[in-house]
Amino acid sequence: MRIRLAHISVCVLLLNFLLGCSPTEPKENEPKIDIDFANIETIDYSEHVQPVFDAYCLSCHGGDKPAADTLYVSGFMVPGGNVPQSVVPIERSTMTVGDPIPVLYDIPHGIAISPSGEELYVASLSSHRIIFIDTQSNDIESLSLGSSKAPLQIAVSPDGSTLYATAQLSNELFVIDAATRSIQATLSDGIGLQPWHPVVTPDGVRVYVGNLTSNSVSVIDANSNTVLQPITGDGITQPHGSAVTSDGKYVFISNRNSSGDYVPRHNFGDNENVGTITVINTETNAITKVLEVGDFATGLGIWEE
């Protein structure tokens, strides 16, 4: 297939070639190409474009990367009292269940994946460990957090370098280096009782985590690993799930309110324990809205068009 040079739009890397720029040097084992684009009037895809992709693009965008079509489900509890030790992959497009991935430690609960999809992170409640799974080979590594921690949930920084793991027994937030599998910091001052689901803002600057039995939300400065003033107020009652908008302007916290501490705006006779979604403005950390939802509001996700 031949394409006129005036009409070609391939990728930034190819554009660099056309403009005479020099791209990143190929790795030692990658093919080198020698194409004089300045003197070519008509580009042939097979002859001129594909070699560029092969030499410079496939190392990062090749087909050997983990499929974006895979879901991973941790087995927290199963019928019959059996303690699970596995994570189950599911092909999202067909909802086909794959073979369980052994994780070697009991009660895998919280689960997160790296932005690249190359690593899966699982919190083992009873073994007090964070488990690292290579999604291509299913190889396992783990990091012990110590005793009496019960890590519950994990959030990953946008650049994939840092994990934030809540520990509900010790009331701590662990900051973990994803590359070295080491603990960078253990935050306790300013973290409330039973920290639950952490969430990281898209710029990686703030971490928000609801504290289930303190009726508060801790805010962490991710650059300094310091805990800022906690957020409390109307609607934050037994905070559970969390989510953040793609522009980072708002954080949503779901609240169980099984205690009935939050009093609904209208009494319908059967809604005294109504769950809530608290909307937090991340610029001011003020509560801007309280949404009343069904009873026992827990897990929370967000979808934006």
DONU-792256 format. One record per residue (C-alpha): residue number from 1; chain; y, z negated, x negated. Coordinates in Angstrom, 1 decimal, m for minus. Layout:
<pts>
{num:NUM | chaine:A | v:Y | w:Z | u:X}
...
</pts>
This chain:
<pts>
{num:1 | chaine:A | v:0.0 | w:0.0 | u:0.0}
{num:2 | chaine:A | v:3.4 | w:1.0 | u:m1.4}
{num:3 | chaine:A | v:6.7 | w:m0.7 | u:m0.5}
{num:4 | chaine:A | v:10.2 | w:0.4 | u:m1.3}
{num:5 | chaine:A | v:11.9 | w:m1.9 | u:m3.7}
{num:6 | chaine:A | v:15.0 | w:m2.1 | u:m1.4}
{num:7 | chaine:A | v:12.8 | w:m3.5 | u:1.4}
{num:8 | chaine:A | v:10.5 | w:m5.9 | u:m0.4}
{num:9 | chaine:A | v:10.7 | w:m9.6 | u:0.3}
{num:10 | chaine:A | v:7.8 | w:m11.4 | u:m1.4}
{num:11 | chaine:A | v:8.6 | w:m14.8 | u:m2.8}
{num:12 | chaine:A | v:11.2 | w:m16.6 | u:m5.0}
{num:13 | chaine:A | v:9.0 | w:m16.2 | u:m8.0}
{num:14 | chaine:A | v:8.8 | w:m12.5 | u:m7.6}
{num:15 | chaine:A | v:12.5 | w:m12.3 | u:m7.1}
{num:16 | chaine:A | v:13.0 | w:m14.1 | u:m10.4}
{num:17 | chaine:A | v:11.0 | w:m11.3 | u:m12.0}
{num:18 | chaine:A | v:13.1 | w:m8.6 | u:m10.3}
{num:19 | chaine:A | v:16.3 | w:m10.3 | u:m11.5}
{num:20 | chaine:A | v:15.0 | w:m10.6 | u:m15.0}
{num:21 | chaine:A | v:14.5 | w:m14.3 | u:m14.9}
{num:22 | chaine:A | v:11.7 | w:m16.0 | u:m16.7}
{num:23 | chaine:A | v:9.3 | w:m18.1 | u:m14.5}
{num:24 | chaine:A | v:7.4 | w:m21.1 | u:m15.7}
{num:25 | chaine:A | v:5.0 | w:m20.1 | u:m18.4}
{num:26 | chaine:A | v:1.4 | w:m19.7 | u:m17.2}
{num:27 | chaine:A | v:m1.1 | w:m22.3 | u:m18.2}
{num:28 | chaine:A | v:m3.4 | w:m21.7 | u:m21.2}
{num:29 | chaine:A | v:m6.3 | w:m20.5 | u:m19.1}
{num:30 | chaine:A | v:m4.2 | w:m18.5 | u:m16.6}
{num:31 | chaine:A | v:m3.8 | w:m14.7 | u:m16.9}
{num:32 | chaine:A | v:m0.5 | w:m13.4 | u:m18.4}
{num:33 | chaine:A | v:1.1 | w:m10.3 | u:m16.9}
{num:34 | chaine:A | v:3.3 | w:m7.7 | u:m18.5}
{num:35 | chaine:A | v:5.1 | w:m5.7 | u:m15.8}
{num:36 | chaine:A | v:8.5 | w:m4.1 | u:m16.4}
{num:37 | chaine:A | v:10.0 | w:m4.4 | u:m12.9}
{num:38 | chaine:A | v:13.4 | w:m3.2 | u:m14.1}
{num:39 | chaine:A | v:12.0 | w:0.3 | u:m14.6}
{num:40 | chaine:A | v:9.9 | w:0.5 | u:m11.4}
{num:41 | chaine:A | v:11.4 | w:2.3 | u:m8.4}
{num:42 | chaine:A | v:8.5 | w:1.7 | u:m6.0}
{num:43 | chaine:A | v:6.4 | w:m1.5 | u:m5.9}
{num:44 | chaine:A | v:2.7 | w:m1.2 | u:m5.3}
{num:45 | chaine:A | v:1.3 | w:m4.5 | u:m3.9}
{num:46 | chaine:A | v:m2.1 | w:m4.3 | u:m5.6}
{num:47 | chaine:A | v:m0.7 | w:m3.2 | u:m8.9}
{num:48 | chaine:A | v:2.5 | w:m5.2 | u:m9.1}
{num:49 | chaine:A | v:2.7 | w:m8.0 | u:m6.6}
{num:50 | chaine:A | v:m0.9 | w:m9.4 | u:m6.5}
{num:51 | chaine:A | v:m1.0 | w:m10.1 | u:m10.3}
{num:52 | chaine:A | v:2.2 | w:m12.2 | u:m10.0}
{num:53 | chaine:A | v:0.5 | w:m14.3 | u:m7.3}
{num:54 | chaine:A | v:m2.7 | w:m14.6 | u:m9.3}
{num:55 | chaine:A | v:m0.9 | w:m15.7 | u:m12.5}
{num:56 | chaine:A | v:1.7 | w:m18.0 | u:m11.1}
{num:57 | chaine:A | v:1.1 | w:m19.0 | u:m7.5}
{num:58 | chaine:A | v:m2.5 | w:m19.7 | u:m7.0}
{num:59 | chaine:A | v:m2.7 | w:m22.7 | u:m9.2}
{num:60 | chaine:A | v:m0.6 | w:m24.6 | u:m6.6}
{num:61 | chaine:A | v:m1.2 | w:m22.6 | u:m3.4}
{num:62 | chaine:A | v:m4.7 | w:m21.4 | u:m3.9}
{num:63 | chaine:A | v:m7.6 | w:m21.7 | u:m1.5}
{num:64 | chaine:A | v:m9.3 | w:m24.5 | u:m3.3}
{num:65 | chaine:A | v:m6.7 | w:m27.0 | u:m1.9}
{num:66 | chaine:A | v:m7.8 | w:m29.3 | u:1.0}
{num:67 | chaine:A | v:m7.7 | w:m27.6 | u:4.4}
{num:68 | chaine:A | v:m4.8 | w:m28.6 | u:6.7}
{num:69 | chaine:A | v:m7.2 | w:m28.4 | u:9.6}
{num:70 | chaine:A | v:m9.0 | w:m31.7 | u:8.8}
{num:71 | chaine:A | v:m8.6 | w:m35.0 | u:10.5}
{num:72 | chaine:A | v:m9.9 | w:m38.2 | u:9.0}
{num:73 | chaine:A | v:m11.0 | w:m41.2 | u:11.2}
{num:74 | chaine:A | v:m11.7 | w:m44.6 | u:9.8}
{num:75 | chaine:A | v:m14.6 | w:m46.6 | u:11.4}
{num:76 | chaine:A | v:m13.0 | w:m50.0 | u:12.1}
{num:77 | chaine:A | v:m15.6 | w:m51.2 | u:14.6}
{num:78 | chaine:A | v:m18.7 | w:m49.6 | u:16.2}
{num:79 | chaine:A | v:m20.9 | w:m50.7 | u:19.1}
{num:80 | chaine:A | v:m23.8 | w:m53.0 | u:18.3}
{num:81 | chaine:A | v:m21.9 | w:m55.1 | u:15.8}
{num:82 | chaine:A | v:m22.7 | w:m52.8 | u:12.8}
{num:83 | chaine:A | v:m20.0 | w:m53.1 | u:10.1}
{num:84 | chaine:A | v:m18.9 | w:m49.5 | u:9.2}
{num:85 | chaine:A | v:m18.5 | w:m48.3 | u:5.6}
{num:86 | chaine:A | v:m17.4 | w:m44.7 | u:6.1}
{num:87 | chaine:A | v:m14.6 | w:m42.3 | u:7.1}
{num:88 | chaine:A | v:m15.4 | w:m39.3 | u:9.3}
{num:89 | chaine:A | v:m13.8 | w:m35.9 | u:8.8}
{num:90 | chaine:A | v:m13.2 | w:m33.8 | u:11.9}
{num:91 | chaine:A | v:m12.3 | w:m30.1 | u:11.9}
{num:92 | chaine:A | v:m9.2 | w:m30.1 | u:14.1}
{num:93 | chaine:A | v:m9.4 | w:m26.6 | u:15.5}
{num:94 | chaine:A | v:m12.9 | w:m26.9 | u:16.7}
{num:95 | chaine:A | v:m13.2 | w:m30.7 | u:17.0}
{num:96 | chaine:A | v:m16.4 | w:m30.5 | u:15.0}
{num:97 | chaine:A | v:m17.4 | w:m33.8 | u:13.4}
{num:98 | chaine:A | v:m18.5 | w:m33.6 | u:9.8}
{num:99 | chaine:A | v:m20.7 | w:m35.8 | u:7.7}
{num:100 | chaine:A | v:m19.4 | w:m39.4 | u:7.2}
{num:101 | chaine:A | v:m17.8 | w:m40.1 | u:3.8}
{num:102 | chaine:A | v:m19.2 | w:m43.4 | u:2.4}
{num:103 | chaine:A | v:m16.3 | w:m45.7 | u:1.3}
{num:104 | chaine:A | v:m18.6 | w:m48.5 | u:m0.1}
{num:105 | chaine:A | v:m16.5 | w:m51.3 | u:1.4}
{num:106 | chaine:A | v:m16.6 | w:m52.9 | u:4.9}
{num:107 | chaine:A | v:m14.2 | w:m52.4 | u:7.8}
{num:108 | chaine:A | v:m12.1 | w:m49.4 | u:6.7}
{num:109 | chaine:A | v:m9.1 | w:m49.7 | u:8.9}
{num:110 | chaine:A | v:m5.7 | w:m48.3 | u:8.0}
{num:111 | chaine:A | v:m5.8 | w:m44.7 | u:6.7}
{num:112 | chaine:A | v:m3.2 | w:m42.3 | u:5.2}
{num:113 | chaine:A | v:m3.3 | w:m39.0 | u:3.3}
{num:114 | chaine:A | v:m1.2 | w:m37.8 | u:0.4}
{num:115 | chaine:A | v:1.4 | w:m35.0 | u:1.1}
{num:116 | chaine:A | v:m0.7 | w:m32.6 | u:m0.9}
{num:117 | chaine:A | v:m3.9 | w:m33.4 | u:1.1}
{num:118 | chaine:A | v:m5.7 | w:m34.0 | u:m2.1}
{num:119 | chaine:A | v:m6.2 | w:m37.8 | u:m1.7}
{num:120 | chaine:A | v:m7.1 | w:m40.0 | u:1.2}
{num:121 | chaine:A | v:m6.1 | w:m43.7 | u:1.2}
{num:122 | chaine:A | v:m8.1 | w:m46.3 | u:3.2}
{num:123 | chaine:A | v:m7.5 | w:m50.1 | u:3.6}
{num:124 | chaine:A | v:m10.6 | w:m52.2 | u:3.7}
{num:125 | chaine:A | v:m9.8 | w:m55.3 | u:5.9}
{num:126 | chaine:A | v:m12.7 | w:m57.5 | u:4.8}
{num:127 | chaine:A | v:m13.0 | w:m56.4 | u:1.1}
{num:128 | chaine:A | v:m9.2 | w:m56.7 | u:0.5}
{num:129 | chaine:A | v:m9.1 | w:m53.3 | u:m1.2}
{num:130 | chaine:A | v:m7.3 | w:m50.0 | u:m1.1}
{num:131 | chaine:A | v:m9.7 | w:m47.1 | u:m1.4}
{num:132 | chaine:A | v:m8.8 | w:m43.8 | u:m3.0}
{num:133 | chaine:A | v:m10.9 | w:m40.8 | u:m1.9}
{num:134 | chaine:A | v:m10.7 | w:m37.3 | u:m3.5}
{num:135 | chaine:A | v:m10.8 | w:m35.0 | u:m0.4}
{num:136 | chaine:A | v:m12.5 | w:m32.2 | u:m2.4}
{num:137 | chaine:A | v:m15.3 | w:m34.1 | u:m4.1}
{num:138 | chaine:A | v:m15.3 | w:m37.3 | u:m1.9}
{num:139 | chaine:A | v:m15.3 | w:m39.3 | u:m5.2}
{num:140 | chaine:A | v:m14.3 | w:m43.0 | u:m4.6}
{num:141 | chaine:A | v:m12.0 | w:m45.3 | u:m6.5}
{num:142 | chaine:A | v:m10.7 | w:m48.7 | u:m5.3}
{num:143 | chaine:A | v:m8.0 | w:m51.2 | u:m6.1}
{num:144 | chaine:A | v:m8.5 | w:m54.9 | u:m5.4}
{num:145 | chaine:A | v:m5.5 | w:m56.7 | u:m3.9}
{num:146 | chaine:A | v:m7.0 | w:m60.2 | u:m4.5}
{num:147 | chaine:A | v:m8.6 | w:m62.5 | u:m2.0}
{num:148 | chaine:A | v:m7.5 | w:m63.4 | u:1.6}
{num:149 | chaine:A | v:m5.2 | w:m60.4 | u:2.0}
{num:150 | chaine:A | v:m6.8 | w:m58.2 | u:4.8}
{num:151 | chaine:A | v:m4.8 | w:m55.0 | u:4.1}
{num:152 | chaine:A | v:m4.1 | w:m53.4 | u:7.5}
{num:153 | chaine:A | v:m2.1 | w:m50.2 | u:7.3}
{num:154 | chaine:A | v:m0.8 | w:m47.8 | u:4.6}
{num:155 | chaine:A | v:2.3 | w:m45.6 | u:4.4}
{num:156 | chaine:A | v:2.8 | w:m43.0 | u:1.7}
{num:157 | chaine:A | v:6.2 | w:m42.1 | u:0.2}
{num:158 | chaine:A | v:7.3 | w:m38.5 | u:0.9}
{num:159 | chaine:A | v:6.7 | w:m37.5 | u:m2.8}
{num:160 | chaine:A | v:3.3 | w:m39.0 | u:m2.7}
{num:161 | chaine:A | v:3.9 | w:m41.3 | u:m5.7}
{num:162 | chaine:A | v:3.9 | w:m44.6 | u:m3.9}
{num:163 | chaine:A | v:1.8 | w:m46.4 | u:m1.3}
{num:164 | chaine:A | v:3.0 | w:m49.3 | u:0.9}
{num:165 | chaine:A | v:0.1 | w:m51.5 | u:2.2}
{num:166 | chaine:A | v:0.6 | w:m54.4 | u:4.6}
{num:167 | chaine:A | v:m1.5 | w:m57.6 | u:4.2}
{num:168 | chaine:A | v:m1.8 | w:m59.5 | u:7.5}
{num:169 | chaine:A | v:m3.4 | w:m62.6 | u:6.1}
{num:170 | chaine:A | v:m1.1 | w:m63.2 | u:3.2}
{num:171 | chaine:A | v:2.1 | w:m61.8 | u:4.9}
{num:172 | chaine:A | v:2.8 | w:m59.4 | u:2.0}
{num:173 | chaine:A | v:3.7 | w:m55.8 | u:1.4}
{num:174 | chaine:A | v:2.0 | w:m54.2 | u:m1.6}
{num:175 | chaine:A | v:3.8 | w:m51.4 | u:m3.5}
{num:176 | chaine:A | v:1.2 | w:m49.3 | u:m5.2}
{num:177 | chaine:A | v:1.4 | w:m46.5 | u:m7.8}
{num:178 | chaine:A | v:m0.7 | w:m43.7 | u:m6.3}
{num:179 | chaine:A | v:m1.4 | w:m42.1 | u:m9.7}
{num:180 | chaine:A | v:m2.4 | w:m45.1 | u:m11.7}
{num:181 | chaine:A | v:m3.9 | w:m47.1 | u:m8.8}
{num:182 | chaine:A | v:m2.0 | w:m50.1 | u:m9.8}
{num:183 | chaine:A | v:0.2 | w:m52.7 | u:m8.0}
{num:184 | chaine:A | v:3.9 | w:m52.1 | u:m8.8}
{num:185 | chaine:A | v:5.2 | w:m55.0 | u:m6.7}
{num:186 | chaine:A | v:4.1 | w:m57.6 | u:m4.2}
{num:187 | chaine:A | v:6.8 | w:m58.4 | u:m1.6}
{num:188 | chaine:A | v:6.6 | w:m61.6 | u:0.3}
{num:189 | chaine:A | v:10.2 | w:m63.0 | u:0.6}
{num:190 | chaine:A | v:11.6 | w:m61.5 | u:3.7}
{num:191 | chaine:A | v:8.3 | w:m60.2 | u:5.0}
{num:192 | chaine:A | v:7.4 | w:m61.9 | u:8.3}
{num:193 | chaine:A | v:4.1 | w:m63.1 | u:9.7}
{num:194 | chaine:A | v:1.4 | w:m60.5 | u:10.0}
{num:195 | chaine:A | v:3.1 | w:m57.3 | u:8.8}
{num:196 | chaine:A | v:1.6 | w:m54.4 | u:10.7}
{num:197 | chaine:A | v:2.4 | w:m50.6 | u:10.4}
{num:198 | chaine:A | v:4.9 | w:m49.6 | u:7.7}
{num:199 | chaine:A | v:6.8 | w:m46.3 | u:7.8}
{num:200 | chaine:A | v:8.9 | w:m44.6 | u:5.1}
{num:201 | chaine:A | v:12.0 | w:m42.7 | u:5.8}
{num:202 | chaine:A | v:11.9 | w:m39.0 | u:4.8}
{num:203 | chaine:A | v:14.3 | w:m39.6 | u:1.9}
{num:204 | chaine:A | v:12.0 | w:m42.3 | u:0.5}
{num:205 | chaine:A | v:14.8 | w:m44.8 | u:0.4}
{num:206 | chaine:A | v:13.8 | w:m47.3 | u:3.1}
{num:207 | chaine:A | v:10.5 | w:m48.8 | u:4.4}
{num:208 | chaine:A | v:10.3 | w:m50.4 | u:7.8}
{num:209 | chaine:A | v:7.5 | w:m52.7 | u:8.9}
{num:210 | chaine:A | v:7.1 | w:m54.7 | u:12.1}
{num:211 | chaine:A | v:5.9 | w:m58.3 | u:11.7}
{num:212 | chaine:A | v:3.6 | w:m58.9 | u:14.6}
{num:213 | chaine:A | v:3.9 | w:m62.7 | u:15.1}
{num:214 | chaine:A | v:7.5 | w:m63.0 | u:13.8}
{num:215 | chaine:A | v:9.0 | w:m60.7 | u:16.3}
{num:216 | chaine:A | v:10.9 | w:m59.0 | u:13.6}
{num:217 | chaine:A | v:11.1 | w:m55.8 | u:11.5}
{num:218 | chaine:A | v:11.5 | w:m56.0 | u:7.7}
{num:219 | chaine:A | v:13.5 | w:m53.4 | u:5.9}
{num:220 | chaine:A | v:12.8 | w:m52.7 | u:2.3}
{num:221 | chaine:A | v:14.9 | w:m50.9 | u:m0.3}
{num:222 | chaine:A | v:12.3 | w:m48.7 | u:m1.9}
{num:223 | chaine:A | v:14.4 | w:m48.1 | u:m5.0}
{num:224 | chaine:A | v:14.6 | w:m51.7 | u:m5.9}
{num:225 | chaine:A | v:11.6 | w:m53.1 | u:m4.0}
{num:226 | chaine:A | v:13.8 | w:m55.7 | u:m2.3}
{num:227 | chaine:A | v:13.6 | w:m56.8 | u:1.3}
{num:228 | chaine:A | v:16.9 | w:m56.5 | u:3.2}
{num:229 | chaine:A | v:18.1 | w:m58.4 | u:6.3}
{num:230 | chaine:A | v:15.3 | w:m58.3 | u:8.9}
{num:231 | chaine:A | v:15.9 | w:m56.7 | u:12.3}
{num:232 | chaine:A | v:15.4 | w:m58.9 | u:15.4}
{num:233 | chaine:A | v:16.6 | w:m58.6 | u:18.9}
{num:234 | chaine:A | v:15.9 | w:m57.5 | u:22.5}
{num:235 | chaine:A | v:12.6 | w:m55.5 | u:22.8}
{num:236 | chaine:A | v:11.1 | w:m56.5 | u:19.4}
{num:237 | chaine:A | v:8.2 | w:m58.6 | u:20.6}
{num:238 | chaine:A | v:4.9 | w:m58.4 | u:18.8}
{num:239 | chaine:A | v:5.8 | w:m55.2 | u:16.9}
{num:240 | chaine:A | v:2.8 | w:m53.0 | u:16.2}
{num:241 | chaine:A | v:3.3 | w:m49.2 | u:15.6}
{num:242 | chaine:A | v:6.1 | w:m47.3 | u:13.8}
{num:243 | chaine:A | v:7.4 | w:m43.8 | u:13.4}
{num:244 | chaine:A | v:10.5 | w:m42.2 | u:12.0}
{num:245 | chaine:A | v:12.3 | w:m39.0 | u:13.0}
{num:246 | chaine:A | v:12.2 | w:m36.0 | u:10.6}
{num:247 | chaine:A | v:15.9 | w:m36.4 | u:9.8}
{num:248 | chaine:A | v:15.5 | w:m40.1 | u:9.1}
{num:249 | chaine:A | v:18.1 | w:m41.2 | u:11.6}
{num:250 | chaine:A | v:15.9 | w:m43.2 | u:13.9}
{num:251 | chaine:A | v:12.9 | w:m45.5 | u:13.5}
{num:252 | chaine:A | v:10.7 | w:m46.2 | u:16.6}
{num:253 | chaine:A | v:8.8 | w:m49.5 | u:16.8}
{num:254 | chaine:A | v:6.2 | w:m50.1 | u:19.5}
{num:255 | chaine:A | v:5.8 | w:m53.6 | u:20.8}
{num:256 | chaine:A | v:2.9 | w:m55.2 | u:22.6}
{num:257 | chaine:A | v:4.9 | w:m57.9 | u:24.4}
{num:258 | chaine:A | v:1.6 | w:m59.5 | u:25.7}
{num:259 | chaine:A | v:3.5 | w:m62.8 | u:25.2}
{num:260 | chaine:A | v:6.1 | w:m61.8 | u:27.8}
{num:261 | chaine:A | v:8.9 | w:m62.7 | u:25.5}
{num:262 | chaine:A | v:10.7 | w:m59.6 | u:26.5}
{num:263 | chaine:A | v:11.9 | w:m59.7 | u:30.1}
{num:264 | chaine:A | v:12.0 | w:m56.3 | u:31.7}
{num:265 | chaine:A | v:15.2 | w:m55.0 | u:33.2}
{num:266 | chaine:A | v:13.7 | w:m54.7 | u:36.6}
{num:267 | chaine:A | v:11.0 | w:m56.9 | u:38.2}
{num:268 | chaine:A | v:8.4 | w:m54.9 | u:40.0}
{num:269 | chaine:A | v:6.1 | w:m57.8 | u:40.4}
{num:270 | chaine:A | v:3.4 | w:m56.6 | u:37.9}
{num:271 | chaine:A | v:5.4 | w:m55.7 | u:34.8}
{num:272 | chaine:A | v:6.3 | w:m59.0 | u:33.2}
{num:273 | chaine:A | v:4.3 | w:m58.1 | u:30.1}
{num:274 | chaine:A | v:5.6 | w:m54.5 | u:29.8}
{num:275 | chaine:A | v:5.3 | w:m53.0 | u:26.4}
{num:276 | chaine:A | v:8.4 | w:m51.5 | u:24.7}
{num:277 | chaine:A | v:9.6 | w:m48.9 | u:22.2}
{num:278 | chaine:A | v:12.5 | w:m50.1 | u:20.2}
{num:279 | chaine:A | v:14.8 | w:m47.5 | u:18.8}
{num:280 | chaine:A | v:16.6 | w:m48.4 | u:15.5}
{num:281 | chaine:A | v:19.5 | w:m46.6 | u:14.0}
{num:282 | chaine:A | v:18.6 | w:m46.4 | u:10.3}
{num:283 | chaine:A | v:22.3 | w:m46.1 | u:9.2}
{num:284 | chaine:A | v:23.2 | w:m49.5 | u:10.8}
{num:285 | chaine:A | v:19.7 | w:m51.0 | u:11.4}
{num:286 | chaine:A | v:21.0 | w:m51.8 | u:14.9}
{num:287 | chaine:A | v:18.8 | w:m51.5 | u:18.0}
{num:288 | chaine:A | v:20.2 | w:m48.7 | u:20.0}
{num:289 | chaine:A | v:17.8 | w:m48.5 | u:22.9}
{num:290 | chaine:A | v:14.8 | w:m50.3 | u:24.3}
{num:291 | chaine:A | v:12.3 | w:m48.1 | u:26.3}
{num:292 | chaine:A | v:9.9 | w:m49.9 | u:28.6}
{num:293 | chaine:A | v:6.4 | w:m48.4 | u:28.6}
{num:294 | chaine:A | v:2.9 | w:m49.5 | u:29.6}
{num:295 | chaine:A | v:1.3 | w:m52.8 | u:28.8}
{num:296 | chaine:A | v:0.3 | w:m53.6 | u:25.2}
{num:297 | chaine:A | v:2.1 | w:m50.7 | u:23.4}
{num:298 | chaine:A | v:0.4 | w:m50.3 | u:20.0}
{num:299 | chaine:A | v:m0.2 | w:m47.2 | u:18.0}
{num:300 | chaine:A | v:2.7 | w:m44.8 | u:17.8}
{num:301 | chaine:A | v:3.2 | w:m41.2 | u:16.7}
{num:302 | chaine:A | v:6.1 | w:m38.8 | u:16.9}
{num:303 | chaine:A | v:6.2 | w:m35.0 | u:17.5}
{num:304 | chaine:A | v:9.3 | w:m32.9 | u:17.1}
{num:305 | chaine:A | v:9.8 | w:m29.3 | u:18.0}
</pts>
